[in-house]
Each structure stands twice: as structure tokens, then as C-alpha cells.
Amino acid sequence: MSGDEAGSDTGGNAGPGASTGAGTGRSLLLVDDDQVWLQRLAVAMERRDFAVITAGSVKDAIALAKKDAPDYAVIDLRLEDGSGLEVVEVLRDVRPDGRIIMLTGYGNIATAVVAVKLGAVDYLSKPADADAIEAALLAETGDAPAPPERPMSADRVRWEHIQRVYEMCNRNVSETARQLNMHRRTLQRILAKRSPKE
């Protein structure tokens, strides 16, 4: 996710494990390995009266969760050293009443189901701005989420799906084409293009 997508609130320097909040009683753990986006989201959420701590890896997030279980957490699914689902499991153990949001750049219904079973209360696809994240964190249990203001286009959904399968196939074009039942040259042309606009 690009830094601009964290909302209009930008700036600040919330490095891994840093606290940017002012002790508001709404502690929030943000976990993402994109440091630029993580810093901008931290500042945006602090301005929304959250006391923010950040982590850039599964290992750091688990250590922070065990040290001081947060009221809220926003966790990226795909991290360099593992899956954000590991963090969800730990958070559920140390803070059963905490509210957890999963973020992912890849729309995956199966993983969303797993995340909810493990204890996440919502599952947002990137890009998700600070307003959408705050709304999901503060929504009453059982509330239906509001429809997105800018839902992904059909072309973008297709592109995201192709990218997900490509990554699952370890960026092997031939295997990805086989999995998608697509001609290899057609797939190569799609992969060579930039992602469609939202």
C-alpha cells in the first residue's frame, strides 16, 4: 500500500516499536513491513486519538503484544517473516476482548474466514485509508460494514487475483498460466502492465 493511502494525515516518524500516542486509553498496535506506510498510518491514527505502537514483523508484533496487550490491532496479512495470522492468535490469547483488523493486498476469502475464526473482527483489502480502518475498529459487534466509497473495479479485482496466484506459484509464469487456464503469452502481457486504477 502506498503512503498516500493511509489518509490525508501524513508525516511523523513512528518506527518499529515506537509509541506515538499520548496515553489516551485506546492503545493500537499497527503491524506492517512497509515502513513508509506504517509511519504515515501511525500518525493518522494518533490524530484520531489512538495511542499507537508499531511493529514491522511477526516477531516484533508478538513481543509487543505479550508485553502490553493493546485494545486494538491492525495487522497486515503478509509479512516478511511470516503471516499476520500468527499475531492474531497471540493477541486473542493475551487480550480476548481486543478488536483486530486484518489488512491484505490480496483478496482471499479463505484467508478471511481463517482470520475471523482466529478472532479478527474485520478484514479490509488494501488500499484502506485511516477513516475506513477507524470505522472498522470502532464498529459495534454485529454491525454490517458500510460499503466502500471507492470499491475496486472489476479489472482491478481480476488483476489482484492474477497477482495473488502468481505469488502463490513463486512467480513462475508457466505454472501461473496453467493454474489460471490462461495462455502464457496473455499472462505475460498482463503481468508486464501496471495495475488498473481503482
N, C-alpha and C positions, 0 to 999 in steps of 0.2 A: 504494500500500500504506500502511495506517495505521501510525503509530509503534508501536502495541501489538503488531503482528505481527512485529516484529523479535526477539521473545522477551521473557522476563521481565526481562532486563538492560536498564535504561533509564538515562538521564541522560547527562552529559558534554556536550562541545561540540567535535565533530570537524568543523570547517568544511572547505570545498574545499581540497585540497592539504595538509591538516593531517595530522600523524603522531601517532597516539595510542598506538602500540605502544612496547615497551621494548627493541627490538633483539633479538628472540627468534630471528631467522633464519628466520621464517616470514612474509615480507612479503606483505601482502594489499592489493590495490587494489580499492576499492569505488567503483562509478560509478552514480550515480542523481541525477536532478534534483529529487527530493523530499527537501529538505534535512532536514526533521524526521526522516523515516525513516532517512535516510543517517547522521545523527548517532547515532541510537539503535543502529543495526546496527553502526556502528563501535565503540561502547563494548562491545556484546555480544561482538563478535569479538575485541576486545582482551582481554577477560576469559577468552577461550578460547585465549590465548597466541599471537595473531597480532599482528604489527607492522603497523598499519593506516595507509594513506594514502587520501584520498578525493578524488573529483572529481565535479563536478555537470554536466559537459558532455563531449561528444565531444572538443572541442578541448583542454580541460584534461587529460582522461584520456590522450590521445595524447602530450601533452607530458610528463606524469609517467612514462608507460610508456617513452618514449625516454630519459628522464633516468636512471631507475633501475628496470630491468625487474623486476617483482615475481615472487615464487614462485607466487602465487595471484591470481586476479581474480574478482570477482563484478560483472557488468555488466548494467544494465537495457537491454532491447532498444530501447525508445522513449525518446529523449532530445530535449530541446527543439531542439538544433542538429543533429540527425541520428540515425543508427542506431548502436546499440551494436555492430553487426557490424563497423563501421569500426574500432572499438577492438580487437576480436578479431583482425582481420587484422594490425594493427600489433604486438600482443603476440606473435603467432605468429612474426613476423619477429625481434623482439628477444629473445624468450625461448621457443624452441621446446619446451622441456621444462616450461614453466609449465602450471598447471591453471586452466582458465577455466570459470566457470559463467555461463550466461545466465539472466536473470530477465525475465519478461514478465507483464503483466496480461491478455494476450490469448492464449488457447490457439491456436496456429497451427503445424500440423505442418510445413508447407512451410518456414517460417522456422526451425523447429527443425532440419530437415535441413541447411539452409544453414549454420546456426551450427556444427553438428558438422563439416561439411565444411571450414569455415574453421579449426577447431581447438578449439572448445569441447568439454569432456568431459561436460557435462551441461546440462540445460535445465529450469529449475524455473518453475512458474507461481506468480504472486503470488496469495494471500499465501504466503510461505515464511518460516518462522521461522529463528532463528540456528542451532538444532540441526540442522535439515534442510540448511541451507547448509553447515555444518561437515561433516556426514556426506558430502555430495556432493563437497566439496573434498578430503577425505581418503580417499575410497573408492579401493580398488585398481583399476587399469585392468582393465576387463572384468567387474567386479562388477556384478551386477544391483542396481538401486536398491531399497531397502526400500519397501514400499507405504506411502503416506501414512497418517498416523494419522487425519487428518480430510479424506478426499477430498471434492471438490466434489460437491454434489448435482446431479441431472440438471437441476433447474430453474436452478441457478446456472450450469452449463455452457451451457445454452441462452441464458441472459441474457448471458453473456460473449460468446458468438458473435454475438448480435444487436448488442451494443455495438461489437464489432470491425468488423462490416460497416457500421454506422452511421458510425464514424470513417473508414473507407475511402471512404465516399461523401460525405465532407466534411460530415457531419451534415445531409445532405439526406434528409428523411423520405420523400419520394416515391420517390427513387431507391433508398433502402434497402429500402422495401417491395417495389419491383419486383425487386431482386436476391434478396430472400428469398421471393418469391412469396407475399406476405402482404398482407392488406387494410391500407390506410393507417391507418384508424382503430384497428385492432387493434394495429398497431405503435405508434401514438401513446400508447395506453393502457399498453403495456409500458414505453415509454421514460419515462413520467411516474411510474412506480413506482420505489421503491428496489430495490436489488439483493436477490435472495433470500439468506437466510442460508446459510452453508456447509453 
